Amino acid sequence: MLRAAAVRPVSRSSAPPTWVVVALACAGQFLVVLDISVVNVALPSMRADLALSATGLQWVVNAYTIAFAGFMLLGGRAGDLYGRKRMFLIGLALFTLASLGGGLAQAEWQLLLARAVQGLGAAVLAPSTLTILTSAVPEGAARARAIATWTAVGAGGGAAGGLVGGLLVEGLSWRWVLLINVPVGAVVLAGALRWLPESRAGDRRRLDLPGALLATAGLATLAYGIVQTEAEGWTSSAAVAPLLAGAALIGLFLLVEARTKTPLMPLKLFRIRSVSSANVAMFLCGAAMFCMWFFMTLYAQNVLGYTPLEAGLALMPSSLAVILGSKAAPRLMRVAGARHVAVFGTLVAAVGFGWQSTMSADGTYLTAIMFPGILMMLGAGLAATPLGSLATSGAAPGDAGLVSGLVNTSRTMGGSLGLSVMSTIAAARTGGGTSAAALTEGYALAFRTGTGVLLGGAVLMLLWLPRRSAG
């Protein structure tokens, strides 16, 4: 995480061309974001080839996102302490090697392990991409343009995921969704080793490794317990034990954070209304919106019979709607204020989720995928920017980077747990059926549940978010 006053940048006399640094940082960010979305289109093919269980299918996504969310703050802190270039190289190498392992996986456990290691590599890599960029580019218009490029590349990675995944699965196999990272990662790794400057923060804080391990273990255990409720029931020991263990690990994490001198997540920040309310709101939005890609991809391929490429193309308008919403949000915030834009965006997404919940087994593209998908993701783009702005507005300048990381962590953690809950709800309604009608009923119930979560989130934002930014 960046703390501008504490950064020791590389000497300008030996610095590489700025555009090279920006390109390498953006390439790292692109890989991290792309890998969150590109796998969705390949899920049915993975399931068929490796005989994945329904639980295993959702863990292909969750193993990555839980490790990513749980270690992201630690990755940023490690970059401050040990050097951003060093963490960039370590994270990218880990990510690339894990991609190779996942692409060569011959069993479910091998694929899930590779995805978890990928998420760990991404958590180390991602925070360094922005701090490397801002350390190398002088403050002012040039830095603003560089950050805008970094943001657009990240959004483009999410938007391109479905299309890239569809092309790779249909033209080669699902394995290339992961294997493609290997040559690309190797090229970026070689360039980073040669041209990236090193920088680090001036302080010597310790790493809160126990906090990161407890947060990740608690989140994973809770998600596992939620998934077990579908097969074993809420009162079974197979479900209750991991749920209680997960809650205990989260409680222990909070205790450690309250007592350690250098916490991963300083709890004092949550005394600030804007920080606490925006993070809770982002958690709820992530819980509903993250599962949209998962269920829409399964619906398109398992129910409507789309090929992986057709499914990727079908979701492109939704992907582009995220970018449109993100670009429009700052202009609307100047007119209506961040709080109202966040509420409006969440309500737009809720309308899309409600529309999607009316899906049928013989739905048409325009009304069953395109238009509700655009509303869902347009709303997501409109809501994310004001929530991030509100979260950082009440924090001290030195905590801005940490608070920004907390918002991203809240969204990703919400998405991980939300996917577990929604998948369990969908599976319970399906009742083991594999017909198009049965699957549609399960997916539709998940979207109806998401609608309720978003409406509750909108009410919470209206009542709890500050009326004005503190900054």
C-alpha positions in Angstrom: 0.0 0.0 0.0 1.3 3.4 -0.9 2.3 6.0 1.6 3.8 8.7 -0.6 5.8 10.5 2.0 7.6 7.3 3.1 8.6 5.9 -0.3 12.2 5.8 -1.3 12.2 5.7 -5.1 14.9 4.5 -7.4 17.4 7.1 -8.6 16.1 8.9 -11.7 19.5 8.8 -13.3 19.3 5.0 -13.6 15.5 4.8 -14.0 14.1 3.0 -17.1 11.6 4.8 -19.4 8.4 5.5 -17.6 6.2 3.9 -20.2 8.1 0.6 -19.6 7.3 0.7 -15.9 3.7 1.6 -16.5 3.4 -1.2 -19.1 4.9 -3.9 -16.7 2.7 -2.8 -13.8 -0.4 -2.8 -15.9 0.5 -6.2 -17.3 0.7 -7.6 -13.8 -2.7 -6.1 -12.8 -4.2 -7.4 -16.1 -3.2 -11.0 -15.3 -4.6 -10.8 -11.7 -8.0 -9.4 -12.8 -8.3 -11.6 -15.9 -7.8 -14.8 -13.9 -10.8 -13.9 -11.7 -13.1 -13.8 -14.7 -11.5 -16.0 -17.3 -12.1 -19.3 -15.5 -15.9 -18.9 -15.3 -16.5 -19.8 -19.0 -14.3 -22.9 -18.6 -16.2 -24.3 -15.5 -18.5 -26.8 -17.4 -15.5 -28.1 -19.4 -13.4 -28.5 -16.2 -16.3 -30.4 -14.6 -16.7 -32.8 -17.5 -13.0 -33.5 -17.8 -12.0 -33.9 -14.2 -15.4 -35.2 -12.9 -15.7 -32.3 -10.5 -18.4 -32.3 -7.9 -20.8 -29.4 -7.7 -18.9 -28.3 -4.5 -15.6 -28.7 -6.3 -16.9 -26.5 -9.2 -17.5 -23.5 -6.9 -14.2 -24.0 -5.1 -12.4 -23.6 -8.4 -13.5 -20.0 -8.0 -13.5 -19.7 -4.2 -10.0 -21.2 -3.7 -8.5 -18.3 -5.7 -10.7 -15.5 -4.3 -10.3 -16.6 -0.6 -6.6 -16.8 -0.8 -6.5 -13.5 -2.8 -8.7 -11.7 -0.3 -7.1 -13.2 2.8 -3.5 -12.3 1.9 -4.0 -9.1 -0.1 -3.3 -6.7 2.9 -0.3 -8.8 3.9 1.0 -8.6 0.3 0.8 -4.8 0.4 2.5 -4.6 3.8 5.3 -7.0 2.5 5.9 -4.7 -0.4 6.3 -1.7 1.9 8.8 -3.6 4.0 10.8 -5.8 1.6 10.5 -3.8 -1.7 7.7 -3.6 -4.2 9.8 -5.0 -7.1 10.8 -8.0 -5.0 7.2 -8.7 -4.1 6.1 -8.2 -7.7 8.6 -10.8 -8.9 7.8 -13.3 -6.1 4.1 -12.9 -6.6 4.3 -13.2 -10.4 6.6 -16.2 -10.2 4.2 -18.0 -7.8 1.2 -17.1 -9.9 2.8 -18.4 -13.1 4.0 -21.7 -11.5 0.6 -22.3 -10.0 -1.0 -21.6 -13.4 1.2 -24.3 -14.9 0.2 -26.7 -12.1 -3.5 -26.0 -12.6 -3.3 -26.4 -16.4 -1.6 -29.8 -15.9 -3.9 -31.0 -13.1 -5.3 -34.5 -13.4 -7.5 -34.5 -10.3 -9.9 -32.2 -8.5 -7.6 -31.6 -5.5 -4.6 -30.7 -7.7 -6.7 -28.1 -9.5 -8.0 -26.6 -6.3 -4.6 -26.5 -4.7 -3.2 -24.7 -7.8 -6.0 -22.2 -7.7 -5.3 -21.4 -4.0 -1.6 -20.9 -4.7 -2.6 -18.7 -7.7 -4.6 -16.6 -5.3 -1.7 -16.3 -2.9 0.6 -15.2 -5.8 -2.0 -12.6 -6.9 -2.3 -11.3 -3.4 1.4 -10.7 -3.3 1.6 -9.3 -6.8 -1.5 -7.0 -7.0 -0.7 -4.4 -4.3 2.8 -3.9 -5.8 1.5 -3.0 -9.3 0.0 0.3 -8.2 2.7 1.4 -5.8 5.4 0.6 -8.4 3.6 2.8 -10.9 3.0 5.7 -8.5 6.6 5.5 -7.3 8.0 5.8 -10.8 5.7 8.5 -12.2 6.0 12.1 -10.9 2.9 13.5 -9.1 0.6 15.5 -11.3 -1.0 15.0 -14.7 1.4 12.3 -15.7 0.6 10.2 -12.6 -3.1 10.8 -13.1 -2.9 9.5 -16.6 -0.8 6.5 -15.5 -3.4 5.6 -12.8 -6.2 6.0 -15.3 -4.4 3.5 -17.6 -3.9 1.1 -14.7 -7.6 1.3 -13.8 -8.7 0.9 -17.4 -6.4 -2.2 -17.8 -7.9 -3.7 -14.7 -11.5 -3.2 -15.9 -10.4 -4.5 -19.3 -9.1 -7.6 -17.8 -12.4 -8.3 -16.2 -14.3 -7.5 -19.4 -12.0 -9.6 -21.6 -12.2 -12.7 -19.3 -15.3 -14.2 -20.8 -14.2 -13.7 -24.4 -10.6 -14.9 -23.8 -11.8 -17.9 -21.9 -14.3 -18.8 -24.6 -11.7 -18.6 -27.3 -9.2 -20.7 -25.4 -11.7 -23.4 -24.3 -13.3 -23.8 -27.7 -10.1 -23.5 -29.8 -7.8 -25.5 -27.5 -9.1 -26.8 -24.2 -10.0 -25.6 -20.7 -6.4 -26.2 -19.6 -5.2 -23.3 -21.7 -7.3 -20.9 -19.6 -4.5 -21.5 -17.0 -1.6 -22.4 -19.2 -1.8 -19.1 -21.2 -0.5 -17.4 -18.1 2.8 -19.3 -18.3 4.3 -17.7 -21.4 2.8 -14.3 -20.6 4.0 -14.5 -17.0 7.5 -15.5 -18.1 7.7 -12.5 -20.5 6.5 -10.0 -17.9 8.8 -11.6 -15.3 11.8 -11.2 -17.5 10.9 -7.5 -18.2 10.2 -6.8 -14.6 13.6 -8.3 -13.5 15.4 -6.1 -16.1 13.5 -2.8 -16.0 11.4 -2.3 -12.8 12.8 0.0 -10.2 12.9 -0.9 -6.6 11.1 1.1 -3.9 10.0 0.5 -0.3 8.5 2.4 2.6 10.8 4.0 5.1 9.3 2.4 8.2 10.2 -1.0 9.5 6.9 -2.4 10.6 6.6 -6.1 11.1 4.4 -8.4 9.0 1.2 -9.6 10.7 1.5 -13.1 9.4 -0.7 -14.6 12.2 -3.5 -12.2 11.2 -3.4 -13.1 7.5 -3.4 -16.8 8.3 -6.3 -16.5 10.7 -8.4 -14.4 8.4 -7.9 -16.7 5.4 -8.4 -19.9 7.5 -11.5 -18.5 9.1 -13.0 -17.4 5.8 -12.3 -20.7 4.1 -13.7 -22.7 7.0 -16.9 -20.7 7.1 -17.3 -21.2 3.3 -16.8 -24.9 3.7 -19.3 -25.1 6.5 -21.9 -23.2 4.4 -21.4 -25.6 1.5 -21.8 -28.6 3.8 -25.2 -27.5 4.9 -26.7 -28.3 1.5 -25.5 -31.9 1.6 -25.7 -32.6 5.3 -28.3 -30.1 6.7 -27.8 -27.2 9.0 -28.0 -29.3 12.2 -25.5 -31.9 11.2 -22.0 -32.1 12.8 -20.4 -32.0 9.4 -21.9 -28.5 8.9 -22.0 -27.1 12.4 -18.4 -28.0 13.3 -16.8 -26.0 10.4 -19.2 -23.1 10.9 -18.3 -22.9 14.6 -14.6 -23.3 13.8 -14.7 -20.6 11.2 -16.5 -18.2 13.5 -13.9 -19.0 16.2 -11.0 -18.3 13.8 -12.5 -15.0 12.8 -13.0 -14.1 16.4 -9.4 -15.0 17.2 -8.3 -12.9 14.2 -10.1 -9.9 15.7 -8.5 -10.5 19.0 -5.0 -10.7 17.5 -5.7 -7.5 15.5 -6.7 -5.7 18.7 -3.6 -6.7 20.6 -0.7 -6.6 18.0 1.4 -3.5 17.6 1.3 -3.7 13.8 -2.1 -5.1 12.9 -2.9 -6.2 9.4 -6.3 -4.6 9.8 -6.3 -1.8 12.4 -9.7 -2.1 14.1 -9.6 1.6 15.1 -10.3 2.5 11.5 -13.8 1.0 11.9 -14.7 3.6 14.5 -14.8 6.0 11.5 -18.4 5.9 10.2 -17.4 6.2 6.5 -14.9 3.4 6.8 -17.2 0.9 8.6 -20.4 1.7 6.6 -18.7 1.6 3.2 -16.9 -1.7 4.0 -20.1 -3.4 5.2 -21.9 -2.1 2.1 -19.1 -3.3 -0.2 -19.2 -6.7 1.5 -23.0 -7.0 0.8 -22.6 -5.9 -2.8 -19.8 -8.3 -3.4 -21.8 -11.1 -1.8 -24.6 -10.6 -4.4 -22.8 -9.4 -7.5 -19.8 -11.7 -7.5 -21.9 -14.8 -8.1 -23.6 -13.2 -11.2 -20.7 -14.3 -13.5 -20.8 -17.9 -12.0 -24.5 -18.5 -12.5 -24.8 -16.6 -15.8 -22.1 -18.7 -17.3 -23.6 -22.0 -16.1 -27.1 -20.9 -17.2 -25.8 -20.0 -20.7 -24.0 -23.3 -21.2 -25.9 -25.8 -19.1 -29.4 -24.6 -19.9 -29.4 -22.6 -23.1 -26.7 -24.8 -24.7 -24.2 -22.0 -25.6 -20.7 -23.0 -26.4 -17.9 -21.5 -24.2 -17.2 -18.9 -26.9 -20.8 -18.0 -27.3 -21.2 -17.7 -23.5 -18.1 -15.4 -23.4 -19.5 -13.2 -26.2 -23.0 -13.2 -24.6 -21.5 -11.7 -21.4 -19.4 -9.0 -23.1 -22.2 -6.3 -22.9 -22.4 -6.9 -19.2 -18.6 -6.6 -18.9 -18.6 -3.4 -20.8 -21.4 -2.1 -18.6 -19.1 -2.3 -15.6 -16.6 0.1 -17.3 -19.4 2.4 -18.3 -20.8 2.6 -14.8 -17.3 3.2 -13.3 -16.7 6.0 -15.8 -20.1 7.6 -15.2 -20.0 7.5 -11.4 -17.5 10.4 -10.8 -19.6 12.7 -12.9 -22.8 11.7 -11.1 -21.1 12.0 -7.7 -20.4 15.7 -8.4 -24.1 16.3 -9.0 -25.8 14.0 -6.5 -23.2 13.1 -4.0 -21.4 9.8 -3.3 -24.1 8.4 -1.0 -26.9 8.8 -3.4 -24.9 7.4 -6.3 -24.0 4.3 -4.3 -27.7 3.8 -3.4 -28.8 4.4 -7.0 -26.2 2.0 -8.4 -27.2 -0.7 -5.9 -30.9 -0.3 -6.9 -30.1 -0.5 -10.6 -28.3 -3.8 -9.9 -31.2 -5.0 -7.8 -33.6 -4.4 -10.8 -31.2 -6.4 -13.0 -31.1 -9.3 -10.4 -34.9 -9.3 -10.1 -35.2 -9.4 -13.9 -32.7 -12.2 -14.1 -34.6 -14.2 -11.5 -37.5 -14.6 -14.0 -35.3 -16.7 -16.3 -36.8 -19.7 -18.0 -35.3 -22.9 -19.5 -36.1 -21.6 -23.0 -35.2 -17.9 -22.5 -34.0 -15.7 -25.4 -30.7 -13.9 -25.3 -31.9 -10.3 -25.1 -34.3 -10.8 -22.2 -32.6 -13.7 -20.4 -29.0 -12.6 -20.5 -28.2 -9.3 -22.2 -30.5 -6.7 -20.7 -30.6 -8.0 -17.1 -26.9 -8.5 -17.3 -26.3 -4.9 -18.4 -28.4 -3.6 -15.5 -26.6 -5.8 -12.9 -23.1 -4.8 -14.0 -24.0 -1.1 -14.7 -25.2 -0.9 -11.1 -22.1 -2.6 -9.9 -19.9 -0.1 -11.6 -22.0 2.9 -10.4 -21.9 1.7 -6.7 -18.2 0.6 -6.4 -16.6 4.0 -7.1 -18.6 6.1 -4.5 -18.2 3.4 -1.9 -14.5 3.5 -2.3 -14.5 7.3 -2.2 -16.5 7.4 1.0 -14.4 4.8 2.7 -11.2 6.7 2.1 -12.6 10.2 2.7 -12.8 9.8 6.5 -9.4 8.2 7.0 -6.1 10.0 7.6 -4.0 10.6 4.5 -1.4 8.0 5.7 -4.2 5.4 6.0 -5.7 5.9 2.6 -3.9 3.1 0.9 -4.7 0.7 3.8 -8.4 1.7 3.7 -8.5 1.2 -0.1 -7.1 -2.3 0.4 -9.8 -3.0 3.1 -12.5 -2.0 0.6 -11.1 -4.4 -2.0 -10.7 -7.2 0.6 -14.3 -6.7 1.9 -15.7 -7.0 -1.6 -13.7 -10.1 -2.4 -14.5 -11.8 0.9 -18.1 -10.9 0.5 -18.0 -12.5 -3.0 -16.4 -15.7 -1.7 -18.9 -16.2 1.1 -21.7 -15.0 -1.1 -20.9 -17.6 -3.8 -20.9 -20.4 -1.1 -24.3 -19.3 0.1 -25.9 -18.8 -3.3 -24.5 -22.1 -4.6 -26.0 -23.9 -1.6 -29.3 -22.2 -2.1 -29.4 -23.1 -5.8 -28.4 -26.7 -5.2 -31.1 -27.1 -2.5 -33.8 -25.9 -4.9 -32.4 -28.1 -7.7 -32.5 -31.1 -5.4 -30.0 -33.0 -7.4 -31.8 -32.6 -10.7 -29.8 -32.0 -13.9 -32.6 -31.1 -16.3 -32.7 -27.6 -17.8 -35.9 -26.8 -15.8 -34.4 -28.0 -12.5 -31.1 -26.1 -13.0 -33.0 -22.9 -14.0 -35.1 -23.0 -10.8 -32.0 -23.2 -8.8 -30.2 -20.4 -10.6 -33.4 -18.2 -10.5 -33.6 -18.6 -6.7 -30.0 -17.5 -6.3 -30.8 -14.3 -8.3 -33.9 -13.7 -6.2 -31.8 -14.0 -3.0 -29.3 -11.7 -4.5 -32.1 -9.2 -5.2 -33.0 -9.2 -1.5 -29.4 -8.8 -0.4 -29.0 -5.8 -2.7 -32.2 -4.1 -1.5 -31.1 -4.6 2.1 -27.8 -3.1 1.2 -29.4 -0.1 -0.4 -31.4 0.6 2.8 -28.3 0.2 4.9 -26.4 2.7 2.7 -29.2 5.2 2.8 -29.3 5.0 6.6 -25.6 4.5 7.5 -23.4 6.1 4.8 -22.3 9.7 5.7 -24.2 12.3 3.7 -21.0 14.1 2.8 -17.5 12.9 2.2 -15.2 13.9 5.0 -12.5 14.8 2.6 
